[in-house]
Amino acid sequence: MSRFQLYIIIFFISFSLFGCFSDSQKGQKIPPVPEISAKIRRDAAIAFLTEAINLSPNSPDNYYKRALLNLEGQNFKNAIEDIENAIGLKANQGKYFQVKGMILREMGKPQEALTSALNAEVLNDESSELFTLLGDLYQQVRQFSRAKVYLNKSLQISPNNGETYYYQGLVAAKLADTTTALRFYDQALALKPTFLPIYTRMIETHTALKAYDIAQFYCTEGLKHFPQSGELYFQQGQTYQRSWKLDSAIQSYAKAIKFEPKLIKASFQAGGIYFRSRAYRLALPLFEHTYKQNPAFPEVKQYMALCLEYTGQLEKAEELYSTLIAENAQDYRALNGLWRVKRKLLYGDASIPDYSEVQDSIITKPKNENVRKIDTTISLRSIQAIQPRTRSSYKTDTFERKLPQSLIKN
């Protein structure tokens, strides 16, 4: 073999090795497969079961499994339809009635849920989960003795069930035994730290006790597990509001609305803070958001009308006051409001000051949410104390004594 042929062979071997190395490097640069979310898995499973049901519509277990998935995804309408179909095909299965009870509980129908859960017990379904469900339902309908019996039976079967201790805490709280309730909540949290209702109840309880630092601790701990929980941010806002940290309360309510737009109690409370601070232009969109989600929400139309009146939108205020009077001819606040608006339209608008320009809206807030680093509660109080040097001869109603209890006590 000549030297030239040897060089050629070495060149080809080196080229081949380089190609293998390049391919291996390319393989290392392939981006990781994105993680499949729980929702994608659930939707795929529902699609699979739907196809199976279409092929075999007389299989009750397929309806039962799909009902569980719809319950997990909070699609309660489809869940109740599926479990009814399963029961219609095979009515002697206790687990079907148990799931029906769980769905009805989530739909806010505790009495109907209790009936279904008792049917499951009659069919010899004596699981810890069923007894816990029965204990919860009995405490919801305020039959506390029966609730205790079933919760104790559940713990005899499964002594490490955190949810059971949580419902025992609810029973104690409703019987005004706060110390015992907190003890049960602590046990529940130790056994099941990923159960969201425990955190909300702990925050509510410690806020009511004015232990605001402890309440905020549970807010922080809960948000570690549920960083996009609107309910936790709402409870955090309640704690800030009760401790007069109004800016922080508004920011917490803003996050609650961001993550759960249908959590209208957050928008209503934030609107109430702006309203009491006389930032009517900022309060109005929050009350409108509440009204859009639930037109029957208590007091929301009254506050919308007041905001419209105080911001000079008199025609719209007149229309809304008229609507309130049509709904209740004895609504003296709407009658007074309509009289004021008509007077302003006839003799001129003597508007009260609006301090919206010195505050931030949580609806149209800049993208940088951390612009404001401190609470300006003192500033808000100072703003409320400012009075014009000359008062208008036109006398307006004082709204503060007419605020609903939901805004005053928070």
Disulfide bonds with the S-S distance in Angstrom:
none
